[in-house]
Amino acid sequence: MNPFEMVVLIVAIVVIGRIFANRYRNRSPQDDAAAAAENARLRNEVQQLKDRVVTLERIAIDKRSRLADEIDALGRD
């Protein structure tokens, strides 16, 4: 790599770094409030989905144990 290419590469890295720094530094409070609201909504949705999964697991396990109980009851008759 010759010195000219190295200088161009360093300048490009610095420019890209500054662009990212300015993008994240200039966030408005509205952006933060919107992000917080979106996070709260998503957390609520995840909690609802977890509750639904627990219910579905309980139903699936209950059916299996009920079926096993019915089979055992048939064997006792």
PLY file of the C-alpha trace (Angstrom):
ply
format ascii 1.0
element vertex 77
property float x
property float y
property float z
element edge 76
property int vertex1
property int vertex2
end_header
0.00 0.00 0.00
1.52 3.27 -1.02
1.36 6.39 1.19
-1.36 8.05 -0.93
-3.70 5.07 -0.51
-3.01 5.01 3.22
-3.90 8.71 3.55
-7.13 8.23 1.57
-8.06 5.25 3.74
-7.42 7.17 6.97
-9.47 10.14 5.75
-12.33 7.83 4.75
-12.32 6.14 8.17
-12.35 9.50 9.97
-15.19 10.84 7.80
-17.31 7.73 8.34
-16.63 7.88 12.06
-17.72 11.51 12.26
-20.90 10.78 10.30
-21.88 8.05 12.74
-20.95 10.19 15.75
-23.09 13.10 14.53
-26.01 10.83 13.71
-26.16 9.41 17.22
-25.27 12.62 19.02
-28.04 14.68 17.41
-30.97 12.59 18.54
-33.91 14.64 19.76
-35.88 14.01 22.95
-38.83 13.10 20.74
-36.78 10.26 19.27
-35.95 9.04 22.77
-39.60 9.28 23.85
-40.75 7.45 20.74
-38.13 4.76 21.28
-39.17 4.38 24.93
-42.82 4.06 23.94
-41.97 1.50 21.27
-39.85 -0.46 23.77
-42.70 -0.49 26.29
-45.14 -1.67 23.62
-42.78 -4.43 22.50
-42.11 -5.55 26.08
-45.86 -5.76 26.68
-46.33 -7.77 23.51
-43.52 -10.17 24.44
-45.06 -10.67 27.89
-48.43 -11.44 26.32
-46.81 -13.97 23.98
-45.01 -15.61 26.90
-48.31 -15.92 28.75
-49.91 -17.51 25.69
-47.05 -20.00 25.35
-47.42 -20.99 29.00
-51.12 -21.58 28.44
-50.49 -23.63 25.31
-47.84 -25.71 27.10
-50.27 -26.35 29.95
-52.97 -27.44 27.50
-50.56 -29.73 25.63
-49.27 -31.35 28.82
-52.77 -31.63 30.29
-54.04 -33.46 27.20
-51.15 -35.93 27.36
-51.67 -36.68 31.05
-55.43 -36.92 30.58
-54.93 -39.36 27.70
-52.56 -41.44 29.83
-55.12 -41.48 32.66
-57.85 -42.61 30.27
-55.64 -45.41 28.92
-54.81 -46.53 32.47
-58.51 -46.48 33.35
-59.29 -48.72 30.36
-56.68 -51.22 31.54
-58.26 -51.42 35.00
-61.73 -52.28 33.72
0 1
1 2
2 3
3 4
4 5
5 6
6 7
7 8
8 9
9 10
10 11
11 12
12 13
13 14
14 15
15 16
16 17
17 18
18 19
19 20
20 21
21 22
22 23
23 24
24 25
25 26
26 27
27 28
28 29
29 30
30 31
31 32
32 33
33 34
34 35
35 36
36 37
37 38
38 39
39 40
40 41
41 42
42 43
43 44
44 45
45 46
46 47
47 48
48 49
49 50
50 51
51 52
52 53
53 54
54 55
55 56
56 57
57 58
58 59
59 60
60 61
61 62
62 63
63 64
64 65
65 66
66 67
67 68
68 69
69 70
70 71
71 72
72 73
73 74
74 75
75 76
